[in-house]
Amino acid sequence: MKKQLLSILVVLLVLFSVSQAQNLSIGPNIALNIASLNGKDVPSGLGSKTGIMIGGFLNVPFGKMFALQPELAFTMKGGSGTIQGTNVTLTSNYIELPVLLKFYIPLEGKQTIRPSLYAGPAIGLNVAASETDQANGQTDNIDLNSKTKSIEFSLVFGGGVGFRLGTGILDLSLRYTVGLTTLDNSGQNLTVTTGTFAIVAGYAFSLK
């Protein structure tokens, strides 16, 4: 884990160095999350739950077709479903830091749109984990913070398109974030990971 944290810090230092000589853009982004839990120990009947992602990003271009884009966001993950007659909602919320490499697909002629593909690692800090059970008119809330790992490593894959709007760029994309580390911290060695499909909208302001 220490090596992974060091890698993230090195990437951020490189971004800071590059930013001194590049035209940057910055802005907010927001997403609709469709989250689920994966792995052999996920209970049968547990499906997806919706949530949001909200945060911001810094876009650091290099060359004409590439950019590095670190982001910082609050994102809602988990799953929900019916297990043995009980409506169960599992929630795991994170402060997440993805560091994305973006590839801008070149188009011929005047470019009024700018399609892109991106991928990169992410590290998340668990800020809340809970289980809500509803059955027979009763609701039970269970705190799962002590049974959930505080750090999650994941990979982000996505693609989208940017449109010039006003003085900035409106960027719409689809992404999938796959968890690489199990959530379980109970000592039972359970395999439970997150998977989050997101519809993302961002708006980039130039800092040049």
Backbone as numpy.savetxt, mean C-alpha at the origin, in Angstrom:
# Nx Ny Nz CAx CAy CAz Cx Cy Cz
15.62 -8.79 9.42 14.79 -7.59 9.42 15.66 -6.33 9.42
16.77 -6.37 10.19 17.66 -5.21 10.24 18.21 -4.89 8.85
18.55 -5.94 8.07 19.05 -5.70 6.72 18.00 -5.06 5.84
16.73 -5.48 5.99 15.65 -4.89 5.18 15.43 -3.43 5.55
15.47 -3.12 6.85 15.33 -1.73 7.28 16.47 -0.88 6.75
17.70 -1.44 6.77 18.86 -0.72 6.26 18.71 -0.44 4.77
18.16 -1.41 4.03 17.97 -1.22 2.59 17.02 -0.07 2.31
15.93 0.02 3.09 14.98 1.12 2.92 15.66 2.46 3.20
16.47 2.54 4.25 17.16 3.78 4.59 18.14 4.18 3.50
18.84 3.20 2.92 19.78 3.49 1.84 19.05 4.07 0.63
17.90 3.47 0.30 17.11 3.98 -0.83 16.69 5.42 -0.58
16.26 5.73 0.64 15.83 7.09 0.95 16.99 8.07 0.86
18.18 7.66 1.27 19.36 8.53 1.14 19.69 8.79 -0.32
19.57 7.76 -1.15 19.80 7.94 -2.58 18.79 8.91 -3.17
17.53 8.76 -2.76 16.49 9.67 -3.25 16.81 11.11 -2.87
17.29 11.33 -1.66 17.62 12.68 -1.22 18.74 13.26 -2.08
19.73 12.44 -2.40 20.85 12.91 -3.20 20.40 13.26 -4.62
19.58 12.38 -5.21 19.10 12.62 -6.57 18.25 13.88 -6.63
17.48 14.11 -5.57 16.53 15.23 -5.57 17.21 16.59 -5.68
18.48 16.67 -5.35 19.16 17.95 -5.41 19.34 18.45 -6.84
19.25 17.55 -7.83 19.53 17.95 -9.21 18.37 17.62 -10.15
17.20 17.33 -9.63 16.09 16.90 -10.47 14.87 17.79 -10.25
13.98 17.78 -11.24 12.68 18.44 -11.10 11.73 17.49 -10.37
11.25 17.91 -9.24 10.43 17.06 -8.40 8.97 17.42 -8.52
8.12 16.47 -8.16 6.70 16.76 -7.96 6.26 16.07 -6.68
5.24 16.63 -6.07 4.75 16.13 -4.79 3.24 16.27 -4.77
2.57 15.43 -4.00 1.13 15.56 -3.95 0.46 14.52 -3.08
-0.85 14.63 -2.92 -1.62 13.67 -2.13 -2.11 12.53 -3.00
-2.39 11.41 -2.36 -3.12 10.35 -3.06 -4.11 9.69 -2.10
-5.13 9.10 -2.69 -6.17 8.43 -1.93 -6.61 7.21 -2.71
-7.03 6.17 -2.00 -7.40 4.94 -2.69 -8.55 4.25 -1.98
-9.28 3.47 -2.76 -10.25 2.52 -2.23 -9.56 1.17 -2.17
-9.45 0.60 -0.96 -8.83 -0.71 -0.77 -9.87 -1.81 -0.76
-9.54 -2.91 -1.44 -10.30 -4.16 -1.31 -9.30 -5.17 -0.76
-9.36 -5.39 0.55 -8.32 -6.14 1.25 -8.79 -7.54 1.59
-7.83 -8.46 1.67 -8.13 -9.83 2.06 -6.94 -10.40 2.82
-7.16 -11.53 3.47 -6.10 -12.24 4.17 -5.86 -13.57 3.46
-4.59 -13.92 3.29 -4.21 -15.10 2.55 -3.34 -16.01 3.42
-3.27 -17.27 3.02 -2.43 -18.22 3.74 -3.20 -19.43 4.20
-2.46 -20.49 4.51 -3.10 -21.77 4.83 -3.87 -21.75 6.15
-3.61 -20.77 7.00 -4.28 -20.72 8.30 -5.41 -19.70 8.36
-5.78 -19.13 7.23 -6.93 -18.22 7.19 -8.21 -19.04 7.27
-9.13 -18.73 8.18 -10.35 -19.53 8.31 -11.20 -19.53 7.04
-11.80 -20.68 6.75 -12.72 -20.77 5.61 -13.92 -19.87 5.85
-14.33 -19.16 4.83 -15.46 -18.24 4.95 -15.05 -16.80 5.12
-13.75 -16.56 5.35 -13.29 -15.18 5.50 -12.93 -14.61 4.13
-13.62 -13.54 3.75 -13.41 -12.93 2.44 -12.79 -11.54 2.56
-13.12 -10.68 1.62 -12.50 -9.35 1.55 -13.29 -8.32 2.34
-12.63 -7.22 2.65 -13.27 -6.07 3.27 -12.78 -4.81 2.58
-13.59 -3.78 2.56 -13.20 -2.52 1.93 -12.65 -1.56 2.98
-11.80 -0.66 2.51 -11.22 0.36 3.37 -10.64 1.46 2.50
-9.82 2.30 3.09 -9.22 3.39 2.34 -7.72 3.42 2.55
-7.05 4.08 1.66 -5.65 4.46 1.80 -5.58 5.95 1.54
-4.88 6.69 2.41 -4.74 8.13 2.20 -3.33 8.54 2.62
-2.70 9.36 1.79 -1.32 9.76 2.09 -0.79 10.73 1.07
0.52 10.65 0.83 1.16 11.55 -0.10 2.38 10.90 -0.72
2.96 11.55 -1.73 4.09 10.98 -2.46 5.03 12.07 -2.93
6.26 11.64 -3.21 7.29 12.48 -3.83 7.75 11.76 -5.07
7.71 12.42 -6.23 8.12 11.82 -7.50 9.45 12.42 -7.93
10.47 11.56 -8.11 11.82 11.98 -8.46 12.17 11.39 -9.83
12.04 12.15 -10.93 12.34 11.60 -12.25 13.84 11.50 -12.51
14.21 10.50 -13.27 15.58 10.42 -13.80 15.48 9.85 -15.21
16.06 10.58 -16.16 15.84 10.26 -17.56 14.43 10.65 -17.97
14.02 10.20 -19.16 12.71 10.54 -19.67 11.64 9.51 -19.34
12.05 8.31 -18.96 11.08 7.24 -18.82 11.02 6.63 -17.42
11.82 7.13 -16.48 11.85 6.51 -15.16 11.72 7.54 -14.05
11.22 7.08 -12.92 11.15 7.92 -11.72 11.12 7.02 -10.49
11.64 7.53 -9.40 11.47 6.90 -8.10 10.39 7.65 -7.34
9.52 6.90 -6.70 8.39 7.54 -6.02 8.19 6.94 -4.62
8.79 7.55 -3.60 8.47 7.14 -2.23 7.12 7.71 -1.81
6.38 6.94 -1.03 5.07 7.36 -0.56 4.98 7.12 0.95
4.08 7.84 1.59 3.78 7.62 3.00 2.27 7.68 3.14
1.67 6.61 3.71 0.21 6.55 3.72 -0.30 5.77 4.93
-1.52 6.10 5.31 -2.30 5.28 6.22 -3.16 4.36 5.37
-3.08 3.05 5.62 -3.81 2.11 4.78 -4.51 1.06 5.64
-5.73 0.69 5.23 -6.57 -0.24 5.97 -6.58 -1.60 5.27
-6.24 -2.64 6.04 -6.20 -4.00 5.51 -7.04 -4.90 6.39
-7.12 -6.19 6.01 -7.86 -7.15 6.82 -8.74 -8.04 5.99
-9.82 -8.51 6.58 -10.76 -9.39 5.90 -12.03 -9.51 6.70
-13.10 -9.99 6.06 -14.37 -10.18 6.76 -15.14 -11.32 6.12
-16.06 -11.90 6.89 -16.86 -13.00 6.38 -17.67 -13.63 7.50
-18.30 -14.74 7.18 -19.11 -15.47 8.15 -18.44 -16.80 8.47
-18.14 -17.00 9.75 -17.47 -18.21 10.21 -18.35 -18.87 11.26
-18.88 -20.04 10.93 -19.74 -20.79 11.84 -20.87 -19.94 12.42
-21.53 -19.20 11.53 -22.68 -18.39 11.91 -22.36 -17.06 12.55
-21.07 -16.73 12.69 -20.66 -15.45 13.28 -20.06 -14.55 12.21
-20.52 -13.31 12.15 -19.94 -12.33 11.23 -18.64 -11.80 11.84
-17.53 -12.06 11.16 -16.21 -11.75 11.68 -15.54 -10.71 10.78
-15.00 -9.66 11.40 -14.21 -8.66 10.68 -12.85 -8.55 11.36
-11.81 -8.82 10.60 -10.44 -8.68 11.08 -9.84 -7.43 10.45
-9.30 -6.56 11.28 -8.76 -5.28 10.83 -7.29 -5.17 11.20
-6.48 -4.77 10.23 -5.07 -4.45 10.50 -4.73 -3.18 9.72
-4.49 -2.10 10.43 -4.22 -0.81 9.82 -2.74 -0.45 9.97
-2.19 0.19 8.93 -0.76 0.44 8.89 -0.44 1.87 8.47
0.69 2.37 8.98 1.39 3.48 8.35 2.43 2.84 7.44
2.29 3.06 6.15 3.07 2.30 5.17 3.96 3.21 4.34
5.17 2.73 4.06 6.14 3.45 3.24 6.54 2.59 2.05
5.88 2.76 0.88 6.35 2.12 -0.35 7.43 2.98 -1.02
8.38 2.33 -1.67 9.37 3.02 -2.51 9.26 2.39 -3.89
8.66 3.12 -4.84 8.28 2.57 -6.14 9.21 3.05 -7.25
9.53 2.14 -8.14 10.21 2.49 -9.39 9.14 2.56 -10.47
9.01 3.73 -11.11 8.00 3.93 -12.15 8.64 3.94 -13.53
8.00 3.25 -14.46 8.41 3.25 -15.86 7.31 3.89 -16.68
7.61 4.99 -17.35 6.64 5.69 -18.18 6.70 5.14 -19.60
5.58 4.62 -20.06 5.51 3.99 -21.39 5.53 5.08 -22.45
6.53 5.06 -23.36 6.61 6.12 -24.39 5.49 5.99 -25.42
4.94 7.15 -25.82 3.91 7.21 -26.85 4.38 8.11 -27.98
3.95 7.79 -29.18 4.31 8.63 -30.33 3.41 9.87 -30.37
3.96 10.93 -30.96 3.19 12.16 -31.12 3.09 12.94 -29.83
2.17 13.91 -29.83 1.97 14.75 -28.65 1.36 13.93 -27.52
1.99 13.98 -26.37 1.56 13.16 -25.25 0.61 13.94 -24.33
-0.69 13.67 -24.48 -1.68 14.28 -23.60 -1.96 13.38 -22.40
-1.57 12.12 -22.52 -1.66 11.19 -21.39 -0.30 10.53 -21.21
-0.05 10.01 -20.03 1.24 9.39 -19.74 1.02 8.09 -18.97
0.93 6.95 -19.69 0.75 5.68 -18.99 2.04 5.24 -18.30
1.90 4.47 -17.24 3.07 4.03 -16.49 2.82 2.68 -15.83
3.92 2.00 -15.54 3.92 0.79 -14.73 4.85 1.03 -13.55
4.58 0.39 -12.42 5.46 0.60 -11.27 5.49 -0.62 -10.36
6.56 -0.70 -9.59 6.72 -1.79 -8.63 7.75 -1.38 -7.60
7.69 -2.00 -6.43 8.68 -1.70 -5.41 8.32 -2.28 -4.06
9.26 -2.23 -3.12 9.01 -2.75 -1.78 8.26 -1.75 -0.92
7.71 -2.24 0.17 7.03 -1.38 1.14 7.24 -1.95 2.53
7.30 -1.06 3.49 7.37 -1.45 4.89 6.22 -0.78 5.62
5.52 -1.54 6.47 4.36 -1.01 7.17 4.50 -1.16 8.68
4.07 -0.14 9.40 4.02 -0.15 10.86 2.58 -0.35 11.30
2.30 -1.45 11.98 0.95 -1.76 12.42 0.54 -0.79 13.53
-0.54 -0.05 13.31 -1.02 0.91 14.31 -2.32 0.46 14.98
-2.97 -0.56 14.44 -4.20 -1.08 15.05 -4.53 -2.43 14.46
-4.84 -3.39 15.34 -5.27 -4.71 14.90 -6.39 -5.18 15.82
-7.50 -5.61 15.23 -8.65 -5.99 16.05 -9.52 -6.99 15.32
-10.39 -7.63 16.10 -11.39 -8.56 15.56 -12.75 -8.15 16.12
-13.73 -8.06 15.24 -15.12 -7.76 15.64 -15.99 -8.94 15.27
-16.67 -9.52 16.28 -17.56 -10.66 16.08 -19.00 -10.23 16.35
-19.90 -10.56 15.42 -21.31 -10.24 15.58 -22.14 -11.51 15.41
-22.92 -11.83 16.45 -23.78 -13.01 16.40 -24.90 -12.85 17.43
-26.12 -13.26 17.04 -27.28 -13.24 17.96 -27.50 -11.86 18.58
-27.29 -10.81 17.77 -27.54 -9.47 18.25 -26.48 -8.90 19.16
-25.39 -9.62 19.36 -24.31 -9.16 20.23 -23.05 -8.90 19.42
-22.27 -7.90 19.87 -21.02 -7.54 19.20 -19.88 -7.60 20.21
-18.84 -8.33 19.85 -17.65 -8.43 20.69 -16.46 -7.86 19.93
-15.70 -6.98 20.60 -14.49 -6.40 20.02 -13.27 -6.95 20.76
-12.32 -7.49 19.99 -11.13 -8.13 20.56 -9.90 -7.40 20.06
-9.05 -6.96 20.97 -7.80 -6.29 20.63 -6.76 -7.35 20.24
-6.22 -7.24 19.01 -5.25 -8.21 18.52 -3.84 -7.62 18.37
-3.60 -6.45 18.96 -2.30 -5.80 18.79 -1.15 -6.68 19.28
-1.33 -7.32 20.41 -0.25 -8.14 20.96 -0.04 -9.43 20.18
-1.04 -9.84 19.37 -0.93 -11.07 18.60 -0.60 -10.82 17.13
-0.35 -9.55 16.79 -0.05 -9.18 15.41 1.32 -8.53 15.35
2.14 -8.94 14.39 3.47 -8.38 14.26 3.39 -6.88 13.97
4.33 -6.14 14.55 4.29 -4.68 14.43 4.81 -4.19 13.08
5.62 -5.01 12.38 6.20 -4.61 11.10 5.78 -5.60 10.02
5.38 -5.07 8.87 5.05 -5.90 7.71 5.88 -5.45 6.52
6.48 -6.41 5.82 7.16 -6.14 4.56 6.29 -6.65 3.42
6.23 -5.89 2.34 5.37 -6.26 1.22 5.95 -5.77 -0.09
5.34 -6.21 -1.20 5.69 -5.76 -2.54 4.47 -5.13 -3.19
4.70 -4.06 -3.93 3.63 -3.32 -4.60 3.83 -3.42 -6.11
2.76 -3.73 -6.84 2.77 -3.78 -8.30 1.58 -2.98 -8.81
1.77 -2.23 -9.89 0.64 -1.49 -10.41 0.91 -0.82 -11.74
-0.12 -0.15 -12.23 -0.02 0.59 -13.47 -1.15 1.58 -13.57
-0.93 2.65 -14.33 -1.97 3.66 -14.45 -1.68 4.63 -15.57
-2.33 5.76 -15.50 -2.19 6.77 -16.53 -2.33 8.15 -15.90
-1.53 9.09 -16.39 -1.57 10.45 -15.90 -2.17 11.40 -16.93
-2.95 12.38 -16.46 -3.57 13.38 -17.32 -3.20 14.76 -16.78
-2.84 15.68 -17.67 -2.62 17.04 -17.21 -3.96 17.67 -16.85
-4.02 18.23 -15.64 -5.24 18.85 -15.14 -4.84 20.10 -14.38
-5.21 21.27 -14.93 -4.82 22.52 -14.30 -3.31 22.68 -14.34
-2.71 22.97 -13.21 -1.26 23.17 -13.15 -0.51 21.89 -12.78
-1.24 20.78 -12.60 -0.60 19.54 -12.18 -1.03 18.36 -13.02
-0.72 17.16 -12.49 -1.03 15.91 -13.19 -1.94 15.07 -12.29
-3.10 14.68 -12.85 -3.98 13.74 -12.18 -3.56 12.34 -12.59
-3.22 11.51 -11.61 -2.74 10.15 -11.89 -3.73 9.14 -11.32
-4.22 8.25 -12.19 -5.15 7.20 -11.79 -4.48 5.85 -12.03
-4.55 4.97 -11.05 -3.87 3.69 -11.22 -4.56 2.60 -10.43
-4.21 1.37 -10.79 -4.62 0.17 -10.08 -3.37 -0.48 -9.52
-3.42 -0.94 -8.26 -2.24 -1.59 -7.68 -2.65 -2.76 -6.80
-1.69 -3.66 -6.64 -1.87 -4.77 -5.73 -0.67 -4.84 -4.81
-0.93 -4.93 -3.51 0.13 -5.03 -2.51 0.04 -6.41 -1.86
1.12 -7.18 -1.97 1.13 -8.54 -1.43 2.06 -8.57 -0.22
1.54 -9.01 0.90 2.33 -9.12 2.12 3.32 -10.27 2.04
4.54 -10.02 2.51 5.58 -11.04 2.48 5.80 -11.69 3.84
5.29 -11.08 4.90 5.51 -11.59 6.25 4.17 -11.92 6.91
4.15 -12.98 7.68 2.92 -13.36 8.36 2.56 -12.33 9.42
1.27 -12.17 9.63 0.78 -11.25 10.65 0.89 -11.84 12.06
0.95 -13.15 12.12 0.83 -13.85 13.41 2.01 -13.59 14.34
1.68 -13.17 15.55 2.67 -12.98 16.60 2.24 -13.69 17.88
1.40 -14.72 17.72 0.83 -15.41 18.87 1.70 -16.55 19.38
2.75 -16.89 18.62 3.59 -18.02 18.98 3.13 -19.34 18.40
2.03 -19.32 17.60 1.49 -20.54 17.01 2.03 -20.80 15.61
2.88 -19.90 15.10 3.48 -20.05 13.77 2.41 -20.17 12.67
1.38 -19.35 12.76 0.33 -19.34 11.74 0.80 -18.57 10.51
0.36 -19.03 9.34 0.68 -18.34 8.09 -0.53 -17.54 7.64
-0.48 -16.24 7.88 -1.56 -15.32 7.51 -0.91 -14.06 6.96
-1.13 -13.78 5.69 -0.56 -12.59 5.06 -1.66 -11.73 4.45
-1.32 -10.48 4.15 -2.30 -9.56 3.58 -2.18 -9.51 2.06
-3.28 -9.18 1.43 -3.32 -8.89 0.00 -4.30 -7.76 -0.22
-3.87 -6.69 -0.89 -4.71 -5.50 -1.00 -4.74 -5.00 -2.43
-5.91 -5.03 -3.04 -6.14 -4.41 -4.35 -6.64 -2.99 -4.11
-6.09 -2.03 -4.83 -6.45 -0.63 -4.59 -6.67 0.11 -5.90
-7.67 0.98 -5.87 -7.92 1.94 -6.96 -7.45 3.29 -6.45
-6.38 3.82 -7.06 -5.65 4.95 -6.51 -5.81 6.19 -7.39
-6.01 7.33 -6.75 -6.02 8.63 -7.43 -5.03 9.55 -6.73
-4.16 10.19 -7.50 -3.19 11.13 -6.95 -3.10 12.38 -7.81
-2.63 13.46 -7.21 -2.47 14.72 -7.96 -1.09 15.28 -7.66
-0.29 15.45 -8.71 1.11 15.85 -8.56 1.29 17.33 -8.89
1.93 18.06 -7.96 2.30 19.46 -8.15 3.80 19.53 -8.39
4.21 20.27 -9.41 5.63 20.43 -9.71 6.30 21.33 -8.68
7.53 20.97 -8.27 8.30 21.78 -7.33 9.44 22.52 -8.01
9.53 22.47 -9.32 10.64 23.13 -10.01 10.47 24.64 -10.00
